[in-house]
Amino acid sequence: MRAVVIVSGGGTITPFTTSTLACSADEGFLSAGNTATALRDYLLAQGREVFTAPTMTIWSPVVEPGHDEFGPFKDSPLVLPEHLTIISTGDIDAAGEKLARFLGYLHAEHNVTDVDLVGHSNGGLYSRAAIRILTWIESPVAVRSLTMLGTPNNGSVPGSYTWGEFTKADCMGNSFSEKFNESWVTYAAQADLGLNREDTFRYLDGPPGWNSAQIGYLDGIPVTLLAGTYFTAEDGDPRMWPYDGITSRYSAWAQGVSDAVIPQRTYWEAPLTHSIFVSDAAGLDWQTALTWNVGALARVHQAIEESGG
């Protein structure tokens, strides 16, 4: 069976769902968490088989967020064990290993043989790491396509800000950018388990960086790169501006990543934010988010369609 697997990014809590099993759809709750709900609903409506990979912010199976937290979900249909659950605040390669195990679980329990990976934010990096591991272990699961929405292939803006690669001056006087990046420094100090220091140019870029270790693993896999460009600044650093509140177009389009690493790529952009979390923080409608906007969701499905067999 061929299926779409949605992979959430950094700092997320996402339940495991299948095409037929999801969390409660009661008012105020999201049936597949705040990253995957709209994506899952849209792709199901197109007749796709869809699974969401479980993610948790600590070493633990998924624990449902409190009802007063942003984008809560409840009544998870099945909570998978820790060894199948991505730690969304930790190391990229460790997350890739958990995702590879999860894909093995889908093969064993749901007869999934072919997957289209849809990674939001760091979920795209987790997917890239998993593809490398699947190659190493000669997995029976074949990756047919990879679609990345706002993935920080060269680092995130808040990560680079936290570690001094961007400064307040790079925010170009944009009040949202200044406040959000400063709040991220506090968040990283309290909750991050290692991902934030990897979401940087220093870790990902250059000959000794993470990207250079990925050469060859995406050969033959069509990659679609979606970028949000809601926030703009004239004369801003092109590695930062325009950006979606988390990831720049430069990074989402992997402009600093060689064709040897991503040989087959297609680009798409729209004036959207990174996520409904960013849209909410900026006082915007959720339709302004890459994970919720109908145009972005249609482009994800188009990427899967164009990948063929």
N, C-alpha and C positions, 0 to 999 in steps of 0.2 A: 504494500500500500504506500502511496505517496501522500505526504502530509506536510502542512506548514507548521513550523515550530517558532513561536514568538519568544524572544529572549529579552527580558528587561535589563535595565542598566544599573548604574551605581546607586547605592542607598535605597534600593527598592525592596518592597515586600510584595511578592506576587504568588498567588496560589497556583497549584497544579490544576489545570482544567483540560477536558477533552472536548470533542465536538458535541457530545451529548450531556456532559456533566460540567456544571459550573456552580459558582457560589450564588447566594440569594440575589434576586433582582428587586428586592424591596426598595422603596423610595429612600434615597440617601446612601445606598450601597452600590458598589460596582462589582459586577458578576465575575470579573477576572482581574481585579486590581486596577490601579490608576494608570498603569502603562498600557495594559493589554486589552482592556475591555472593548474599546471602540474598534481596534484592529481586529480582534477576534470576531466581533459581531459582523463587521463588514465582510471579512473573508468567508465566514460561514454563509452569508447571504449570497456569495458568489459560487457556492457549492463546494468549497474547499473543506478537506479534513484539517482541523486545527487543534493543536495542543499548546499550552503555555508552560514554559519551564519554571519550576518553583525557585524563588529567590528569597533570601532572608538576610537581614543585616548583621547577624551574629552566627556563630557556629551552632546551628539549631535547625530542626525542621521548621517549616513555616508556622509562625504564631500570628493569628489574626490580629490586626491593629485595633486599637480602641475605637469605639464608635464615634468619639469626638476627634479622631485624627483625620488627616486629609485623605480623601479617597478610600474610605474603609470598605472592607468586605467581611462577610460572615457566612457561616454554614458551608465551609469548604467541603467538597464532595469526597476528597481523599487527600490525606496529608502524607506525603512521601517521606522516607527517612532522610536523615542528615546527609548521608553519603550521595544522595541524588539531588541535593538542594544547593544551589549556587550561593556562596557568601558574597553579597553584593557590595560589601565595603572593603574587600580584601584583594589579594593578588590576582592579576588577570589570568595567569596560567593556571592557578588553582581553580579559578572559576571555570576555565575551559575544561579542566579535568572533570569537574562535577557535571558539566554540560555533556561531555562525551559519555559519561556513565549514564546520564539520563536518556540520551539517544539510544544507548544499548538497552535500557529498560523498555523504551517504546518499541524497539525491535522484538524483544522477547515477549512482552505482554500485549502488544497491540499490532503486531505484524507489520510494523513500519519498516520499509526497506529503502525509501527515497524521501529526502527531506528538502524543503525550501526553508532556509533559515532567515528569519526576519528579526534583526537585532536593533533595539533602540538604545541610543547612547552607548554606554560601555558594553551593552549586550552585543554590539557588533564586534568589539574586541574579544569578548568571551567566545563568540561564534568563530572568529578567526583562530583563536587558540584551540578550540575543540576540533576544528577541521584538521589542524596539524596533528593532533593526537589521534584522531580517527585514521589518518594516513599511517601513522606509526604502528598502530595495532592491527592494521588491515581489517578494519571494521566492515561488517556486511552492510552497514548503512551508508548509502551514497548521498552526497550533498549535491543537489541539482542547481541551486542558486543561492546567492547571499544578497540580501537587501539590508542596507544600514541606514537608519534614520538618526541624524545628528550624532553620529559616532565620532568621538575624539581621537581619530587615527593619529594625529600629531600632538594630542594633548588637549585638555579642556581649558577654557578661560579661567574658571575658578581655581583649578589645580595649578596652573601656571602662575596665577596671582598669589596663591598661598605660598609658593616656593620662590617668589621674587622674579619670575621670568616676565611677568607683567606687573606694572605698578599703578598707583592711583592716577598718575598722569596719562597712562594709556587708556583710561576710561573716558577721556576727552570731555570731561565735565558732565557726562550722562549720569543723572542722579540714580537711576535704577542700577546701572552697572556698578557705580561706586558702593551703594548700599548692599547689593546682592553679593558682590565679591568680598566685602568686609565681613558680612554675616557668614560666608562660607569658611573663612579662616577660623571662626569660632566653632562652626559645625565640625570641621575637620579635626580640630583639637579634641573634641569631645567624643565623636562617634566613628571616625574613620579607622579602619584596621589595615591600612596600607595602600589602598587604591589611589588615594589622592596624590601621593608622591610619584605614582606611576603615570598619572594623567598629566604628564609634563613633556616638554620637548626633550629635556635631558634624558628621560628614561626611554622614550619611544623613538627619537630621531637619531640620525647619524649612523655611520658604519658600525659602532658598537651597540646601537640601540635595539629595542625589541623588534621594530619593524624589519630590520635587516636580517633577523633570524627567521623570518617567515617566508623567505624566497622559495618559490616552487609549489607551495601548498595550495594556492588558489588557481593553479594552472587548469584550464578547462572549465572553471566555474565562473559564470557571468555574475558580476558584482554591480549592483545599483546603489548609488550614493545620493541620499537625500539631505539637503541642507536647508535650514531655516535662516532667514535673513531679516527678521523683524527689527532688530536693533542695528542702526547704522550710525556712522560718524565720519564726516568729511575729513580726509587726511589722516584717518586712524591707521594704526599698524595693520597692514593687510593680513597678518597672521591672526589678528583678533577680530577685525571688522570686515564686513558685516558678520553678525553672529546671532544665535537664537536665544541668548541668555546664558548658555552653558558652552556650546560648541561653535566655533567659527566656521564659515564656509570653507576656508582654507583647510581646516582639519577634517570637517565632514566629507569633503571631496578628496581627502588624502593627497593634497597637492604636494606635500613633502615626502610622499611615499613613492618609490620608483615603480616603473611598469614591470620590473622583474618580480615585485611582490604582488601587485594587483594588475595583471596584464590585460584583463577584459573588464572594462568599467564603463558605466553610463552615469551621467550626472543629471540631477534635477534640483531646482531650488524654488522657493516661494517665500514671501514675507511672513513667516510663521515663527513661533517660539519653539523652544525645545520640548515642552511638555505642558500638560494642564497645570502642573505645579508652578511652572514659571509664569504661565498666563495668569493664574490666580494671584501670584505674588505681584504681578504688574497691573492687576485690576482689569484683566482682559477676559473676553468670552473664551470658552474652551475651544471653540472652532478656530482659534488662532494658533492652536498647537499642532505640531507635526503628528502627534499620536492620536489626534481627534479630528483633524480637518479632513473633509470628504475628498478634496483634491489630492491630498497626500496619501490617503488610504487607497484611492483609485490607482495612484502611481505604484504603490506597493503591489497591488494585484496585477497590474500591467507587467511589472518586472517578472513576476512568477509565470504569467502567461507566456511572455516572450522567451523564457528559458526553455520552453518546449519539453521534450522527453529526455 
